[in-house]
Amino acid sequence: MSATTGDLISRHEYHVELIDGREIEKPLPKKLHFFIQRYLVLVLTRLLPPQLAAGSELNVLTGGRTMDGRGEYVVPDVVVVDLDARYEDGDLAEPPILAVEILSPGQTIGDMFMRAERLLKLGTPRVWVIWPEKRKAWEYSGLPSSFELKEMTDVLSMFGMEVEIRLADMWAELDRKKS
């Protein structure tokens, strides 16, 4: 292996976010996070109207700029976007229709709620926060002056659409993956 190749490998980062002028590395997803993320993308893809798409780990520009002029961005675990959404250099340049944050080892539930609020302030109508290990889920919505956080026990829904994720089905799928 050449020194150049070694340098590239040693500098590889899974994924970073650029927030408040700082690069912040996202934790690597572990098993439960992976299976929830996969489940949501697959089910949402099946339920969404054809004009919308669900995917994971998309950079979402926040409108902020670093001192050197780079655009700041966050990376939700799952997003739903309109197929006609606007992008800049491959980064989503408008709020997603839905964002999902899934708790990973090394993060706190408070971290997830702060991430959700950042997405709501951008104009995302609804953010789901999911804690796979505890089998808990919340819907976060509203305007910056009056965010509403609700723990969900039955379904997660999309704002203004007949798209629902039954939590019992999601937890059952996760339980099948645990063995």
C-alpha positions as CSV (number, residue, x, y, z in Angstrom):
1,M,0.0,0.0,0.0
2,S,1.4,3.4,-1.0
3,A,1.6,6.3,1.4
4,T,-1.0,8.1,-0.6
5,T,-3.4,5.2,-0.4
6,G,-2.7,4.9,3.4
7,D,-3.4,8.6,3.9
8,L,-6.7,8.3,2.1
9,I,-7.8,5.3,4.2
10,S,-6.7,6.9,7.5
11,R,-8.7,10.0,6.7
12,H,-11.9,8.2,5.7
13,E,-14.9,9.4,7.6
14,Y,-18.3,7.6,7.7
15,H,-20.3,10.8,7.5
16,V,-19.9,14.2,8.9
17,E,-22.3,17.1,9.3
18,L,-21.3,20.7,9.1
19,I,-23.1,22.6,11.9
20,D,-22.2,26.0,13.3
21,G,-18.9,26.0,11.4
22,R,-17.8,22.7,12.8
23,E,-17.5,19.2,11.3
24,I,-19.3,16.8,13.5
25,E,-19.0,13.1,12.8
26,K,-22.2,11.0,12.9
27,P,-22.0,7.8,14.9
28,L,-21.8,4.6,12.9
29,P,-25.2,2.9,12.9
30,K,-25.4,-0.4,14.7
31,K,-27.7,-3.3,14.2
32,L,-31.0,-2.0,15.5
33,H,-30.5,1.4,13.9
34,F,-29.7,-0.2,10.6
35,F,-32.9,-2.4,10.7
36,I,-35.2,0.5,11.7
37,Q,-33.7,2.6,9.0
38,R,-34.0,-0.1,6.4
39,Y,-37.6,-0.9,7.5
40,L,-38.7,2.7,7.2
41,V,-37.2,3.3,3.8
42,L,-38.8,0.1,2.4
43,V,-42.2,0.7,3.9
44,L,-42.3,4.4,3.1
45,T,-41.3,3.6,-0.5
46,R,-44.3,1.3,-0.7
47,L,-46.7,3.8,0.9
48,L,-45.7,7.1,-0.7
49,P,-47.3,8.6,-3.7
50,P,-45.1,8.4,-6.9
51,Q,-44.0,12.0,-6.6
52,L,-42.2,11.4,-3.3
53,A,-39.1,9.3,-2.5
54,A,-37.8,8.0,0.8
55,G,-34.1,7.5,1.3
56,S,-31.3,7.6,3.9
57,E,-28.4,9.8,4.8
58,L,-29.0,12.7,2.5
59,N,-27.2,16.0,3.2
60,V,-29.8,18.7,3.9
61,L,-28.5,22.3,3.6
62,T,-29.3,24.5,6.6
63,G,-28.7,27.9,5.0
64,G,-25.7,28.5,7.2
65,R,-22.2,29.2,5.9
66,T,-18.8,28.6,7.4
67,M,-16.1,31.2,7.5
68,D,-14.6,29.7,4.3
69,G,-18.0,29.9,2.6
70,R,-18.9,26.2,2.7
71,G,-22.6,25.5,3.1
72,E,-23.6,24.0,6.4
73,Y,-25.7,20.8,6.4
74,V,-27.2,18.1,8.6
75,V,-27.8,14.5,7.7
76,P,-31.0,12.9,8.9
77,D,-31.2,9.1,9.1
78,V,-34.2,9.0,6.7
79,V,-35.8,11.7,4.6
80,V,-38.9,11.9,2.4
81,V,-38.4,14.4,-0.5
82,D,-40.4,15.5,-3.5
83,L,-38.8,14.2,-6.7
84,D,-38.8,17.8,-8.0
85,A,-36.9,19.1,-4.9
86,R,-34.1,21.5,-5.4
87,Y,-30.5,20.4,-4.9
88,E,-27.1,22.3,-4.8
89,D,-24.1,20.2,-5.6
90,G,-26.1,17.0,-4.7
91,D,-27.3,18.4,-1.3
92,L,-31.0,18.9,-0.6
93,A,-31.5,22.7,-0.7
94,E,-35.0,22.8,0.8
95,P,-36.5,21.2,3.8
96,P,-37.5,17.5,3.5
97,I,-41.2,16.6,3.7
98,L,-40.4,14.3,6.6
99,A,-37.2,13.6,8.4
100,V,-36.4,10.7,10.8
101,E,-33.7,10.6,13.5
102,I,-32.8,7.2,15.0
103,L,-30.9,7.0,18.2
104,S,-27.5,5.4,17.9
105,P,-25.1,4.3,20.6
106,G,-23.1,7.3,21.8
107,Q,-26.1,9.7,21.3
108,T,-28.7,10.8,23.9
109,I,-32.4,11.2,23.4
110,G,-31.8,14.9,24.1
111,D,-29.4,15.0,21.1
112,M,-32.2,13.5,18.9
113,F,-34.7,16.1,20.0
114,M,-32.2,19.0,19.4
115,R,-31.6,17.5,15.9
116,A,-35.3,17.3,15.3
117,E,-35.8,21.0,16.3
118,R,-33.0,22.0,13.9
119,L,-34.9,20.3,11.1
120,L,-38.2,21.8,12.1
121,K,-36.6,25.3,12.1
122,L,-35.6,24.7,8.5
123,G,-39.2,24.1,7.6
124,T,-39.6,20.3,7.8
125,P,-43.2,19.8,8.8
126,R,-42.7,16.7,10.8
127,V,-39.7,14.8,12.3
128,W,-39.9,11.3,13.8
129,V,-37.5,10.4,16.6
130,I,-37.0,6.7,17.2
131,W,-35.3,4.9,20.0
132,P,-35.0,1.3,18.8
133,E,-33.6,-0.2,22.1
134,K,-36.5,1.2,24.1
135,R,-39.2,0.6,21.5
136,K,-40.2,4.3,21.7
137,A,-41.1,6.8,19.0
138,W,-42.1,10.4,19.0
139,E,-43.5,12.8,16.4
140,Y,-42.2,16.3,16.5
141,S,-44.0,19.1,14.6
142,G,-45.0,22.7,14.7
143,L,-43.5,26.2,14.3
144,P,-40.3,27.3,16.2
145,S,-42.5,29.3,18.6
146,S,-44.6,26.3,19.5
147,F,-43.0,22.9,18.7
148,E,-45.2,19.9,19.6
149,L,-43.6,16.7,20.8
150,K,-45.8,13.6,21.2
151,E,-44.8,10.1,22.2
152,M,-46.5,7.7,19.8
153,T,-47.8,4.3,20.8
154,D,-49.8,3.2,17.8
155,V,-48.7,4.8,14.5
156,L,-46.3,7.4,13.0
157,S,-48.0,9.5,10.3
158,M,-46.9,12.0,7.7
159,F,-48.1,15.6,7.8
160,G,-51.2,15.9,5.6
161,M,-51.0,12.5,4.0
162,E,-52.5,9.1,4.6
163,V,-49.2,7.5,5.2
164,E,-48.9,5.6,8.5
165,I,-46.2,3.4,10.0
166,R,-47.7,1.0,12.5
167,L,-45.3,0.8,15.4
168,A,-46.4,-2.7,16.4
169,D,-45.3,-3.9,12.9
170,M,-42.0,-2.0,13.1
171,W,-41.2,-3.4,16.5
172,A,-42.2,-6.9,15.5
173,E,-39.9,-6.7,12.5
174,L,-37.1,-5.5,14.8
175,D,-37.7,-8.4,17.1
176,R,-37.4,-10.8,14.2
177,K,-34.0,-9.3,13.4
178,K,-32.7,-9.6,17.0
179,S,-32.2,-13.4,16.9
